[in-house]
Protein backbone atom coordinates (compact mmCIF):
# COMPACT_ATOMS: atom_id res chain seq x y z
CA UNK A 1 0.00 0.00 0.00
CA UNK A 2 1.36 3.42 -0.98
CA UNK A 3 0.54 5.99 1.70
CA UNK A 4 1.97 9.32 2.73
CA UNK A 5 1.19 12.01 5.26
CA UNK A 6 0.53 15.40 3.70
CA UNK A 7 1.30 18.46 5.81
CA UNK A 8 0.88 21.55 3.69
CA UNK A 9 0.06 25.22 3.99
CA UNK A 10 -1.59 27.14 1.19
CA UNK A 11 -2.51 30.66 0.21
CA UNK A 12 -4.27 32.04 -2.83
CA UNK A 13 -2.28 34.60 -4.82
CA UNK A 14 -3.00 37.36 -7.27
CA UNK A 15 -1.55 36.86 -10.74
CA UNK A 16 1.08 39.53 -9.97
CA UNK A 17 2.08 37.85 -6.69
CA UNK A 18 2.31 34.49 -8.47
CA UNK A 19 4.73 35.87 -11.09
CA UNK A 20 6.72 37.72 -8.44
CA UNK A 21 7.22 34.51 -6.45
CA UNK A 22 8.06 32.55 -9.60
CA UNK A 23 10.80 35.12 -10.32
CA UNK A 24 12.07 35.04 -6.73
CA UNK A 25 12.33 31.23 -6.72
CA UNK A 26 13.86 31.33 -10.24
CA UNK A 27 11.08 29.25 -11.78
CA UNK A 28 10.73 29.63 -15.53
CA UNK A 29 8.12 28.37 -17.98
CA UNK A 30 10.03 25.10 -18.45
CA UNK A 31 9.74 24.38 -14.70
CA UNK A 32 5.94 24.18 -14.92
CA UNK A 33 4.26 20.90 -15.85
CA UNK A 34 0.58 20.30 -16.49
CA UNK A 35 -1.52 17.83 -14.57
CA UNK A 36 -5.24 17.11 -14.67
CA UNK A 37 -7.29 16.13 -11.62
CA UNK A 38 -10.64 14.34 -11.94
CA UNK A 39 -12.82 14.53 -8.81
CA UNK A 40 -15.23 11.85 -7.58
CA UNK A 41 -17.94 11.44 -4.98
CA UNK A 42 -21.38 9.87 -4.69
CA UNK A 43 -24.57 11.77 -5.54
CA UNK A 44 -25.10 12.42 -1.83
CA UNK A 45 -21.41 13.30 -1.23
CA UNK A 46 -20.67 10.33 1.03
CA UNK A 47 -16.90 10.90 0.78
CA UNK A 48 -17.22 14.56 1.69
CA UNK A 49 -19.38 13.56 4.68
CA UNK A 50 -16.44 11.44 5.89
CA UNK A 51 -14.11 14.42 5.41
CA UNK A 52 -12.47 12.51 2.55
CA UNK A 53 -11.76 13.35 -1.10
CA UNK A 54 -11.06 11.15 -4.12
CA UNK A 55 -9.29 12.08 -7.32
CA UNK A 56 -7.57 10.61 -10.32
CA UNK A 57 -4.53 12.64 -11.34
CA UNK A 58 -3.07 12.41 -14.82
CA UNK A 59 0.54 13.52 -14.92
CA UNK A 60 3.03 12.67 -17.67
CA UNK A 61 0.68 10.00 -19.10
CA UNK A 62 0.47 8.25 -15.70
CA UNK A 63 -2.81 7.96 -13.79
CA UNK A 64 -2.92 7.78 -9.98
CA UNK A 65 -6.06 7.25 -7.90
CA UNK A 66 -5.72 9.04 -4.54
CA UNK A 67 -7.94 9.03 -1.46
CA UNK A 68 -7.30 11.84 1.04
CA UNK A 69 -8.55 11.36 4.58
CA UNK A 70 -8.24 13.48 7.73
CA UNK A 71 -5.37 12.50 10.01
CA UNK A 72 -4.40 13.83 13.45
CA UNK A 73 -1.87 16.07 11.66
CA UNK A 74 -2.50 16.91 8.01
CA UNK A 75 -4.07 14.43 5.60
CA UNK A 76 -3.38 10.76 5.00
CA UNK A 77 -3.11 10.04 1.29
CA UNK A 78 -3.51 6.53 -0.11
CA UNK A 79 -2.41 6.05 -3.73
CA UNK A 80 -3.14 3.42 -6.35
CA UNK A 81 -1.69 3.45 -9.87
CA UNK A 82 -4.16 2.89 -12.70
CA UNK A 83 -3.72 1.75 -16.27
CA UNK A 84 -5.01 4.07 -18.99
CA UNK A 85 -8.03 1.81 -19.46
CA UNK A 86 -8.81 1.68 -15.73
CA UNK A 87 -8.66 5.47 -15.52
CA UNK A 88 -10.88 5.98 -18.57
CA UNK A 89 -13.41 3.45 -17.24
CA UNK A 90 -13.53 5.18 -13.84
CA UNK A 91 -13.82 8.69 -15.31
CA UNK A 92 -16.41 7.95 -17.99
CA UNK A 93 -18.27 4.88 -16.74
CA UNK A 94 -17.84 4.89 -12.91
CA UNK A 95 -16.16 1.48 -13.22
CA UNK A 96 -13.28 1.17 -10.75
CA UNK A 97 -10.80 -1.69 -10.39
CA UNK A 98 -12.08 -4.58 -8.27
CA UNK A 99 -9.00 -4.47 -6.03
CA UNK A 100 -6.34 -2.09 -4.80
CA UNK A 101 -5.40 -0.08 -1.72
CA UNK A 102 -7.68 2.88 -2.51
CA UNK A 103 -10.63 0.72 -3.54
CA UNK A 104 -10.32 -1.26 -0.29
CA UNK A 105 -10.28 1.92 1.81
CA UNK A 106 -13.39 3.21 -0.01
CA UNK A 107 -15.16 -0.04 0.84
CA UNK A 108 -14.06 0.34 4.48
CA UNK A 109 -15.96 3.65 4.48
CA UNK A 110 -19.01 1.59 3.43
CA UNK A 111 -19.11 3.28 0.03
CA UNK A 112 -19.63 1.19 -3.08
CA UNK A 113 -17.08 2.13 -5.75
CA UNK A 114 -19.77 1.78 -8.43
CA UNK A 115 -21.73 4.60 -6.74
CA UNK A 116 -18.92 7.10 -7.39
CA UNK A 117 -19.33 9.69 -10.14
CA UNK A 118 -16.81 11.97 -11.82
CA UNK A 119 -17.96 15.55 -11.28
CA UNK A 120 -15.35 17.11 -13.56
CA UNK A 121 -11.73 18.11 -13.79
CA UNK A 122 -9.29 20.81 -12.79
CA UNK A 123 -6.12 21.47 -14.80
CA UNK A 124 -3.05 22.78 -12.99
CA UNK A 125 0.29 24.06 -14.23
CA UNK A 126 2.64 23.32 -11.34
CA UNK A 127 6.26 24.07 -10.44
CA UNK A 128 8.04 22.85 -7.31
CA UNK A 129 11.28 23.80 -5.61
CA UNK A 130 13.01 22.67 -2.43
CA UNK A 131 13.08 25.44 0.15
CA UNK A 132 14.55 25.17 3.65
CA UNK A 133 13.04 22.00 5.18
CA UNK A 134 10.14 21.73 2.77
CA UNK A 135 9.01 22.25 -0.79
CA UNK A 136 7.48 25.31 -2.44
CA UNK A 137 4.67 24.60 -4.91
CA UNK A 138 3.32 27.26 -7.28
CA UNK A 139 0.05 26.37 -9.01
CA UNK A 140 -1.97 28.03 -11.75
CA UNK A 141 -5.30 26.19 -11.96
CA UNK A 142 -8.20 26.34 -14.44
CA UNK A 143 -11.65 24.88 -13.75
CA UNK A 144 -15.32 25.67 -14.43
CA UNK A 145 -14.49 28.83 -16.43
CA UNK A 146 -12.30 30.12 -13.59
CA UNK A 147 -8.62 30.35 -12.86
CA UNK A 148 -6.66 30.89 -9.69
CA UNK A 149 -3.09 31.14 -8.48
CA UNK A 150 -1.76 29.55 -5.32
CA UNK A 151 1.35 28.89 -3.26
CA UNK A 152 1.65 25.73 -1.19
CA UNK A 153 4.40 24.79 1.22
CA UNK A 154 4.78 21.08 1.94
CA UNK A 155 6.56 20.28 5.18
CA UNK A 156 7.45 17.33 7.37
CA UNK A 157 6.87 19.17 10.64
CA UNK A 158 3.66 21.17 11.14
CA UNK A 159 5.03 23.83 13.51
CA UNK A 160 8.26 24.45 11.60
CA UNK A 161 6.46 24.34 8.25
CA UNK A 162 3.89 26.91 9.29
CA UNK A 163 6.60 29.26 10.54
CA UNK A 164 8.59 28.99 7.29
CA UNK A 165 5.44 29.45 5.18
CA UNK A 166 4.41 32.60 7.06
CA UNK A 167 7.95 33.96 6.66
CA UNK A 168 7.63 33.60 2.87
CA UNK A 169 4.30 35.46 2.80
CA UNK A 170 5.61 38.19 5.09
CA UNK A 171 8.84 38.65 3.13
CA UNK A 172 6.87 39.16 -0.09
CA UNK A 173 4.10 41.31 1.44
CA UNK A 174 1.42 38.75 0.61
CA UNK A 175 -1.64 38.86 2.88
CA UNK A 176 -2.86 35.64 4.49
CA UNK A 177 -6.02 34.56 2.68
CA UNK A 178 -8.46 31.89 3.81
CA UNK A 179 -7.72 29.20 1.19
CA UNK A 180 -9.79 26.08 0.63
CA UNK A 181 -8.16 23.09 -1.03
CA UNK A 182 -8.59 22.62 -4.78
CA UNK A 183 -11.37 20.08 -4.57
CA UNK A 184 -13.47 22.42 -2.40
CA UNK A 185 -12.81 25.33 -4.76
CA UNK A 186 -13.76 23.11 -7.69
CA UNK A 187 -17.05 22.03 -6.10
CA UNK A 188 -17.87 25.60 -5.01
CA UNK A 189 -17.41 26.79 -8.58
CA UNK A 190 -19.29 23.84 -10.08
CA UNK A 191 -22.32 24.24 -7.87
CA UNK A 192 -22.38 28.03 -7.59
CA UNK A 193 -25.52 29.76 -8.83
CA UNK A 194 -23.82 31.11 -11.93
CA UNK A 195 -23.05 27.55 -13.06
CA UNK A 196 -26.51 26.08 -12.39
N, C-alpha and C positions, 0 to 999 in steps of 0.2 A: 504494500500500500504506500502510495506517495502522498505524504502529508507535510505541511509546513505551517509554522505560526507566522502570521502576518501582523506586524506592529508598524503602523504607518500613520503619518500626519499629513493632512492635505489642506489646501487653501486655493480657492478660485482666484484667478488672475485676470486683469484686463489684458487686451492684446499687447499693449505697450509694455506692461510689466513682464509678460511672457517673453517678448523679444529682448528686453533688457537682461533678464536672467539667462536666457540662452547665450547672449553675448558674454556675460560675466563668467559663465561656466564653459565658455569656448565650445559651444555646441553649434555645429553648422548643419546645413540641410542634409548632408550625407549621414549625419548621426541619428536622424529620425527615421523610424521604420513604421510601416502601417500594420495595424492589427484590427481584426473585426471581432466584436463580441456579440453573441446571440444570447438573449435572455429568456429564461423559462420559468414558468410557475403553473399552478393549476388555475382553473377558472375562478375558484374562490380564494386564491392566493394562500394555499396551505403552507408553502415554503416561507413566505413572508411572515405568516403567523407564528412560525417557529423561530423567527429572527434569522432565517437562512436565505441564501441566494444561490441560484444555479445559472451557469453560463457555459457556452462553448466558445472558446477563443481560437480563431484562425490566425496563425502567425507563421510566416515563411512556409506556407503549404502544409503546416502541421496543425491538427485539431486536438485541443485538450478540453475535456469536460471537467469543470471545477465546481465543487460545492463549498460555499463559505458558511461557516457556522460560528456563532458567538463562543468565545473562550474567555477564561478569567482575565486574560490580558490579550487584547487584540482579537484576531479572528483565526480560526483553525480552517485551513484550506486542504481539501482532499482532491487529488487530481487523478484523472484517468485518460490515457491517450486513446484517441479514436482513429479509425481508418477514415478515408474520405467518404466511403459509402455509409459507414455508421453515422458520421456527422450529418451527411445529407438526409439520411432517413430520420434522424432525430429532429432536425430543423424543419423539414417539410412534411413529415408524416407522423411525428410524435412517436416514432419507433426507436427505442433505446436498446443498447446491448442487453442481453439477458443477465450478464454477469459483469463484475468489476467493482472496484473499491467505492466509486461514487454511487453506482446503482445500488449497492448493498446498503450504504448509509441512507439513501433516499427511502428504501424499504423499511429501515429501522425507524424512520420518522412516520411510518404507517402511511406513506404516500405511494400510490401505484405509479411507476414510471410512465405507463401508457396514458395517465391522466394529465401529463405535463404538456404544455403548449408553448411554442415559440412566439413571444410577443413582438419581436423585432430585433434590430441590431443597432449597434453604436460603433462607429469607425474612429479609431484613435491613431494619430501620428505621435509616436513616443520616442523620447531620447532619455538615456540614463547615464549617470556618471557617479563614480565613487566620491564620497565627500565625508571627511572625518571618519566617524565610525558607522556610517550608513551609506545610503545611496539616494541621490537626487533623481527625481523623475519629473520630466516636463511633458505634459500631454496637451494636445490640441484635438478635441473630440467633436464629431458631427453626428447628430441624431435628430430625428423628427423635425427637420427644417430649422434646427438650432445648431449653434456651435458654442463651445466654451474652452477656456484655457485654465490650466491647473498645474500647481506644483505639489508633488508628494515627496515625503522623506520617509524612506523605509529604514527602520532601525532594529537592532537586536535587544536594546534595553529601552523600556518605555520612558523612564525619567530622563535619561541622558538624551534620547532621541528627541523628546519634546523640547528640551533646552536648546539643542542644536538647531532644530527647525525654527523656533522663535527667533533665534539669533539671525538666521538667514532673512526672515521677513523684516526684522528690525533694521538690519544693515541696509536693506534695499527699500526702506520706507514703504513697505507693503502692509496695508491694514489687515488684521485678522478678520476673515469672513467665515461665517457659519457655512460649512461646505459638506453637503451630503455626498455619499459615494455615487459612483457613476450609475449603478443600477437604479438607485432612487431618483436621480435626476432624469434618467431615461423614462421611468414610469410616470413621473410628474409631468413630463412633457407630453408623453403619449396620451395620458388621460386628462390633460388640462382641457378646459372648455373650448379653447380655440382649435383643438384637434378632434373634437367630438363631431 
